[in-house]
Amino acid sequence: MAEAGGENLYAAARNIARALGKDPSAAGDILQILSGYGASGNRGGDPRPTASRGGSNVNYDRALNSLERQISSYIVEDRPIWSDPVDSRTFLDSVDELISIAGDLRSMAGDKSVVVCQSRADELIQQVMFRLQEEFGFVMDRAPDSFDSDDEFSGEEDNDTSEGVIVARPITDYKIVIEALQSSVIGDLNAIAVRMVAGGYAKECSRAYSSRRREFLEESLSRLHLRGLSMEEVQETPWQDLEDEIDRWIKAVTLVFRVFFPSERLLCDRVFSDLPVSSVTDLSFMEVCRGTTTQLLNFADAIALGSRLPERLFKVVDLYEAMQDLIPKMETLFSDRYCLPLRHEAVAIYKRLGEAIRGIFMELENLIRRDPPKTAFPGGGIHPITRYVMNYLRAACKSRQSLEQILDQTGNETGSDTRPLSVQIVWVLELLESNLEGKKRTYRDPSLCFLFMMNNDKYILDKAKDNELGLVLGEDWIVKHAAKLRQYHSNYRRSSWNQVVGLLRTEGPYPKLIENLRLFKAQFDEVCKTQSQWVVS
């Protein structure tokens, strides 16, 4: 009877500790106060279950028998324990008792008399943890049913809860937080998480949590109409389709890192609050976000590693700028050691996009070099390569700041011979003019050669004035190019009209003047007839 009374007093001490808001393991301290006022009136007695009283482990054995009966009645139940608040509270009390006894037994690991009790406690804890893991999943799975019809995440055509996954509506206000779970649900999850971590099953708890939150993110991401293309699919998809996908990607990545992930971090912090270590929270958050982050980064990486065709520049720059905005947010959200690999991968892809842009510029140079002078362009007008290059450069310079940063950083980090943006564009224009010089030689008429160069240089100069391209090239370049244009104009006039106008000189005898006038008219008509077929911009 004395042993039974001691066991009851120990249980009473644990209940007092729990009522005071302390950990049940504080029962030992309370026992020091209560032990002298036990039922027998013997001060100084220690009724706590122990293996050292007369070399017996009867108290622990009896305590485990009692807990096993209580806990087993819940474990064998088919219905969820958390379907009844009273059952869940009673079950948690028993779990707390079991974890405390198991801790006491582990502290006496060197005592052979408690080996059997310790083995029983560990086996019972394992059963309890498996059931808690199931209950954790049940609480998360039933969460959608707890929302009212007027809740933010229900009652809308754009929301899908048919499979127990809450999916947020499209969001335009990035200063919001998604309240995905009610406070009561978060409280239940936290209560289970605290016990599972105390029982040594932190990873299992994290896995149960992250697997279900991943579903939320994956379904929400699919609502943004991203196709989830693999690396191979990206390479095989027509660029026009990829341009649309890039637009969707930029919108999605903005929403994910400004709304979804911050909301998930807050939820993680609440579910796993009051834990002795923060690693469970960080690990769970990483597991929740890893799949979505990897999917988004893989697409950007596939674009970075794709073709370097010049027409891809503008969308690749858009991707680069989106990644540039993303990196600081990742440094804030992914600051722990578990998320560090994701952050490093994002930075690596960001750099690869910069390298891709530099490669596209190199391909533009190759495109100009590969455009050979095959046949004379009709009428000496503006050649398509001139229109293409100038419109291309003008559009590119709308992203001047990003391009300047890319070309400077890429060269510094790779040690390559990278030119600043202004030098790069001047070099492209020199290649263009060299190419045009080759094309002018396809004309047999010298005048038409100069007209061709005059037309194309006039187009180049006009496109470079009063815009970002002109700012990149600088005023000196524009002044020098204007002088070159005047020289082409002068050469054209000389080659076309000097000989004709020379016939109007008044020196010589009268018959010679008459002959010169006749020749002047004939040559003038011939020049007019010929040049009326030419183009003057």
Secondary structure, 3 states (H helix, E strand, C coil): CHHHHHHHHHHHHHHHHHHCCCCHHHHHHHHHHHHHHCCCCCCCCCCCCCCCECCECHHHHHHHHHHHHHHHHHHCCCCCHHHCHHHHHHHHHHHHHHHHHHHHHHHCCCCHHHHHHHHHHHHHHHHHHHHHHHHHHHHHHCHHHHCCCCCCCCCCCCCCCCCCCCCCCCCCCCCCCCCCCCHHHHHHHHHHHHHHHHCCCHHHHHHHHHHHHHHHHHHHHHCCCCCCCCHHHHHHCCHHHHHHHHHHHHHHHHHHHHHHHHHHHHHHHHHCCCCCCCHHHHHHHHHHHHHHHHHHHHHHHHHHCCCCCHHHHHHHHHHHHHHHHHHHHHHHHCCCCCCHHHHHHHHHHHHHHHHHHHHHHHHHHHHHHCCCCCCCCHHHCCCHHHHHHHHHHHHHHHHHHHHHHHHHHHHHHHCCCCCCHHHHHHHHHHHHHHHHHHHHCCCCCHHHHHHHHHHHHHHHHHHHCCCHHHHHHCHHHHHHHHHHHHHHHHHHHHHHHHHHHHCCCCCCCHHHHHHHHHHHHHHHHHHHHHHCCCCCC
